[in-house]
Amino acid sequence: MALRNVLSLCGRVGLVVAAFMFVAGIVAGPVLEKILFSPLSVTERNVQPALPPSDTPSERQAGKPG
């Protein structure tokens, strides 16, 4: 095969591959967008801090007769 024929063949194969990639990008774009950029829901735990007992030593010293 002459160099000219090899370059021609490579050019045709390259164009076919580029065309398939273009069509695949058009088809796969919306599908991948839905998969990759789906809205994430984050839940937050509702943990309330524990309150100290009402009869703490500091309250006894602060004014309660004892």
C-alpha positions as CSV (number, residue, x, y, z in Angstrom):
1,M,0.0,0.0,0.0
2,A,1.2,3.4,-0.8
3,L,1.6,6.1,1.9
4,R,-1.2,8.0,0.3
5,N,-3.6,5.1,0.6
6,V,-2.6,4.5,4.2
7,L,-3.3,8.1,5.1
8,S,-6.6,8.0,3.3
9,L,-7.6,4.9,5.2
10,C,-6.6,6.4,8.6
11,G,-8.5,9.6,7.8
12,R,-11.7,7.6,6.9
13,V,-11.4,5.5,10.1
14,G,-10.9,8.7,12.1
15,L,-13.9,10.3,10.7
16,V,-16.1,7.3,11.4
17,V,-14.8,7.1,15.0
18,A,-15.4,10.9,15.4
19,A,-19.0,10.6,14.0
20,F,-19.8,7.7,16.4
21,M,-18.4,9.7,19.3
22,F,-20.4,12.7,18.4
23,V,-23.7,10.7,18.2
24,A,-22.8,8.9,21.5
25,G,-22.2,12.2,23.2
26,I,-25.6,13.5,22.1
27,V,-27.3,10.4,23.3
28,A,-25.4,9.9,26.5
29,G,-25.3,13.5,27.6
30,P,-28.8,13.8,29.1
31,V,-28.5,10.3,30.6
32,L,-25.2,11.1,32.3
33,E,-26.5,14.5,33.4
34,K,-29.4,12.8,35.2
35,I,-27.1,10.2,36.8
36,L,-24.3,12.5,37.8
37,F,-26.1,15.6,38.8
38,S,-29.1,14.2,40.6
39,P,-30.3,16.2,43.6
40,L,-28.9,14.8,46.8
41,S,-31.1,14.9,50.0
42,V,-29.1,15.4,53.2
43,T,-30.8,14.6,56.4
44,E,-29.7,16.2,59.6
45,R,-29.9,14.4,62.9
46,N,-32.0,16.3,65.4
47,V,-29.9,15.8,68.6
48,Q,-30.9,18.0,71.5
49,P,-28.3,18.7,74.1
50,A,-28.8,17.0,77.4
51,L,-29.9,19.4,80.1
52,P,-28.2,19.3,83.4
53,P,-30.2,18.0,86.4
54,S,-32.2,20.8,88.1
55,D,-30.6,20.2,91.5
56,T,-27.0,20.9,90.7
57,P,-24.5,21.8,93.4
58,S,-24.0,25.3,92.0
59,E,-27.7,26.0,92.5
60,R,-27.5,24.8,96.1
61,Q,-24.7,27.2,96.8
62,A,-26.2,30.1,95.0
63,G,-29.1,30.9,97.3
64,K,-31.1,27.9,98.3
65,P,-31.1,27.5,102.0
66,G,-29.9,24.1,102.9
